[in-house]
Structures are given as structure tokens and as C-alpha cells.
């Protein structure tokens, strides 16, 4: 049901080496922080921007407002905090944090001509 919880569960059950979800508690805490940020802060800006490709109604004014917030606030957090010193979110290799964020970003590209409207 909840994708981040499912990823955590699958990693804890099957990724015993910590390839995608670190076994080190501090590193896992950083991954958890990114996952929770993605779900509670980053993702709420996406529906009006990207869900229109699924035929769902969207509010164009809200989409522009959300896009501005992504650019002015959330991408700065992503780049200046999570990716500041490493090529992946707090890591030298991809983790489930990166797997959670990357698909969400593709929603932004889903809207033809949206970039011109902003």
C-alpha cells in the first residue's frame, strides 16, 4: 500500500547486506529522512503537475504554484542537503531513497508545454 514502507520491508527481509537500505542505523536514518521528506513534503507538489496525464483533473494555478515551490524550496533541499556531498541521497551508491525520488521527478516531465506555462 505505502510504497516507502513496502521498500523498507522488502529490504529488511531480502537485502541482508544493506545494498539498498543500509544496515548501519545512522545511514538507515538518513535514508528514512529522505523517504519521509519525499512523502510528506516533496510529493504533495506533484499531483496538479503530473496527474493530468492520467486524465485526472488538475488546478493549473495550483500546478504553477507547486512548480515554483519545487524549484525555490524542494529542489534546493534535494541538491543542497541530500545530494550536497554525494552522487546519491546521502550515499555513494543508490538506495531506496533515490528509487523513491526519481520516479516522482518524471511526473514533472509528463506535462507537455507545462514548462512554457510557468
QUIQUI-V72100 format. One record per residue. N is the residue number from 1. RES is the residue in one letter. BURIAL is I if it has 9 or more other C-alpha atoms within 8 Angstrom, else O. Layout:
# QUIQUI-V72100
<<N:RES:BURIAL> <N:RES:BURIAL>>
This chain:
# QUIQUI-V72100
<<1:X:O> <2:X:O> <3:X:O> <4:X:O> <5:X:O> <6:X:I> <7:X:I> <8:X:I> <9:X:O> <10:X:I> <11:X:I> <12:X:I> <13:X:O> <14:X:O> <15:X:I> <16:X:I> <17:X:O> <18:X:I> <19:X:O> <20:X:I> <21:X:I> <22:X:I> <23:X:I> <24:X:O> <25:X:O> <26:X:O> <27:X:I> <28:X:I> <29:X:O> <30:X:I> <31:X:I> <32:X:I> <33:X:O> <34:X:I> <35:X:I> <36:X:I> <37:X:I> <38:X:I> <39:X:I> <40:X:O> <41:X:I> <42:X:I> <43:X:I> <44:X:O> <45:X:I> <46:X:I> <47:X:I> <48:X:I> <49:X:I> <50:X:I> <51:X:I> <52:X:I> <53:X:O> <54:X:O> <55:X:O> <56:X:O> <57:X:O> <58:X:I> <59:X:O> <60:X:O> <61:X:O> <62:X:O> <63:X:I> <64:X:I> <65:X:O> <66:X:I> <67:X:I> <68:X:O> <69:X:I> <70:X:I> <71:X:I> <72:X:O> <73:X:O> <74:X:I> <75:X:I> <76:X:I> <77:X:I> <78:X:I> <79:X:I> <80:X:O> <81:X:O> <82:X:I> <83:X:I> <84:X:O> <85:X:O> <86:X:I> <87:X:I> <88:X:I> <89:X:I> <90:X:I> <91:X:I> <92:X:O> <93:X:O> <94:X:I> <95:X:I> <96:X:I> <97:X:I> <98:X:I> <99:X:I> <100:X:I> <101:X:I> <102:X:O> <103:X:O> <104:X:I> <105:X:O> <106:X:O> <107:X:I> <108:X:I> <109:X:O> <110:X:O> <111:X:I> <112:X:O> <113:X:O> <114:X:O> <115:X:O> <116:X:O> <117:X:O> <118:X:O>>
